[in-house]
Amino acid sequence: MENRDEWANQLEEAEGKIAEAYAILAALRQELKDAGKKQDANAIGEAVERLARYGRLFQDIRASWDDPDQ
């Protein structure tokens, strides 16, 4: 149980950092889009989508530790 709490804390820290990167890149994507840099905005958009998936994945992992039926 002790390790699980430590792991959950580490995942929460990673989620926070991912959320920060997500916010920065989402804003950059919009700026690029507004500047007419569609190709660059799309490339950044892919990274934004992946970060969102990683954040959800980490949440799911932590939830599975709290619910042994998952």
N, C-alpha and C positions, 0 to 999 in steps of 0.2 A: 504494500500500500504506500509506503514511504516513497519508493521510486516513482510510483505512478503520479504522486503529487508533484515531484520534481519535474517529471516529463511534461506534465500538464502545464506547469509554469513556463517551461522552455518553449512549448508550443504557443502559449499565449504571447510570450515575448516575440516570437517569430511572426505571429499574426499581426501584432502591432507594427512591426517593421514593414511587413508586406502592405499593410494599410497605408502607411506613410508613402511608400514607393508608388502604390496605386494612385494616391491622390496627386502626387507630383506628376506622374506620367499621364494621367487623365487630363490634367490641366495643360500639359505640353501638347498632348494630342489635339486638344481643341485649338490651341494657338496655331499649331501647324496647319490644321484644317482651315482656320480663318485666314491664314496667310497663303492659301492655295497650294500648299505642299501636301497634296492628297496621298501620294505614295508613301511619304515619310509618316504621315498621320496614320495611315493604315498599318504600317509596320509597328508603330508605337501601340496602336490599338490591339494588335495581337498580344503584345506583352501585357497590356492592361487586362485583357481577358484571361490570360494564364495566371496572373497574380490573383485575380478574383477566384479562379478555380482552386488555387493552392490554399487560399484563405478558408474556403468552404471545406476543403479536404481536411485541413487541420482541425477545424471545428468538429467535423464528423468523427475524427479519430478521438478527440477528447471526449465527445459524447459517448462513444463506444466504451470507453474506460469506465464511465459512470453507470452505464446500463449494460450489465453482463449479457442480456438477451440479444444484443446487436452483434 
